[in-house]
Amino acid sequence: MSTYEIRSGDRAALIAGLRELADFLTANPSVLVPRNASFGVFVDAADSTARREGTEHVAAPLGVPVEDLGEGYYDARRTFGPIAYSVVAIPPKEQQ
């Protein structure tokens, strides 16, 4: 059985922060916004199989495929307009 760890945060706090940011930007049209923005979740695992399984676990509810970038790296992302939500798996330092 493969073991992976998903680095996730406080869901309610993230959603509240996004709403607060949207409200702030709406109320302050002179504040510049980035052309693109992204954020995501990281998967840690010692072996490639576990990294892929962890990435697939997060990607499934997003409805996106996992891309094998080679050398133990995996990525899946879904875009919402100019904002990307991604899940990334990176091999441990000793494997890089």
PLY file of the C-alpha trace (Angstrom):
ply
format ascii 1.0
element vertex 96
property float x
property float y
property float z
element edge 95
property int vertex1
property int vertex2
end_header
0.00 0.00 0.00
1.34 3.41 -0.96
1.49 6.22 1.56
1.19 9.87 0.71
0.65 13.10 2.61
-1.40 15.95 1.23
-0.44 19.43 2.40
-3.81 21.07 2.80
-4.96 24.15 4.67
-7.97 25.53 6.49
-10.81 25.34 3.94
-13.11 27.85 5.66
-10.28 30.36 6.11
-9.25 30.09 2.45
-12.80 30.59 1.19
-13.34 33.53 3.57
-10.06 35.07 2.40
-11.02 34.73 -1.26
-14.37 36.39 -0.59
-12.68 39.16 1.38
-10.22 39.70 -1.48
-13.04 39.77 -4.07
-15.01 42.27 -1.97
-11.91 44.43 -1.51
-11.09 44.45 -5.22
-14.70 45.23 -6.09
-14.73 48.16 -3.66
-11.33 49.46 -4.79
-11.22 49.48 -8.61
-7.95 51.45 -8.63
-6.08 48.49 -7.10
-4.25 46.61 -9.83
-4.85 42.88 -10.19
-2.49 40.24 -11.58
-2.96 38.95 -15.09
-3.01 35.40 -13.75
-3.05 33.87 -10.29
-2.61 30.37 -8.98
-2.61 28.35 -5.82
-2.63 24.69 -5.05
-2.09 21.66 -2.93
1.18 19.71 -2.60
1.51 15.95 -2.29
4.47 14.39 -0.47
5.42 10.74 -0.91
8.61 8.73 -1.03
7.79 6.79 -4.19
6.40 7.66 -7.59
3.34 5.41 -7.26
2.26 7.11 -4.04
2.85 10.58 -5.49
0.64 9.73 -8.47
-2.07 8.22 -6.21
-2.07 11.32 -4.00
-2.28 13.60 -7.01
-5.15 11.55 -8.46
-6.95 11.72 -5.08
-6.93 15.54 -5.20
-7.52 15.81 -8.96
-10.59 13.53 -9.05
-13.08 16.00 -7.52
-11.61 18.73 -9.73
-12.54 16.63 -12.76
-9.10 16.95 -14.35
-6.49 14.39 -15.42
-3.09 13.97 -13.80
-0.12 14.75 -16.00
3.11 12.82 -15.53
5.82 15.44 -16.02
8.57 12.84 -15.74
11.26 12.16 -13.16
8.67 11.68 -10.39
6.78 14.95 -10.89
2.98 15.00 -11.28
0.61 17.88 -11.90
-3.11 18.44 -12.32
-4.80 21.79 -12.65
-8.16 23.35 -13.24
-8.60 26.94 -14.30
-11.32 29.35 -13.29
-10.93 32.25 -15.66
-7.40 33.59 -15.04
-7.05 31.63 -11.77
-5.48 28.16 -11.65
-6.03 25.63 -8.87
-3.37 22.94 -9.00
-2.15 19.83 -7.26
1.55 19.12 -7.54
3.67 16.16 -6.49
7.43 16.65 -6.31
9.94 13.88 -5.57
11.94 14.10 -2.34
15.18 16.12 -2.55
17.36 13.03 -2.51
15.65 11.85 -5.73
15.98 15.14 -7.61
0 1
1 2
2 3
3 4
4 5
5 6
6 7
7 8
8 9
9 10
10 11
11 12
12 13
13 14
14 15
15 16
16 17
17 18
18 19
19 20
20 21
21 22
22 23
23 24
24 25
25 26
26 27
27 28
28 29
29 30
30 31
31 32
32 33
33 34
34 35
35 36
36 37
37 38
38 39
39 40
40 41
41 42
42 43
43 44
44 45
45 46
46 47
47 48
48 49
49 50
50 51
51 52
52 53
53 54
54 55
55 56
56 57
57 58
58 59
59 60
60 61
61 62
62 63
63 64
64 65
65 66
66 67
67 68
68 69
69 70
70 71
71 72
72 73
73 74
74 75
75 76
76 77
77 78
78 79
79 80
80 81
81 82
82 83
83 84
84 85
85 86
86 87
87 88
88 89
89 90
90 91
91 92
92 93
93 94
94 95
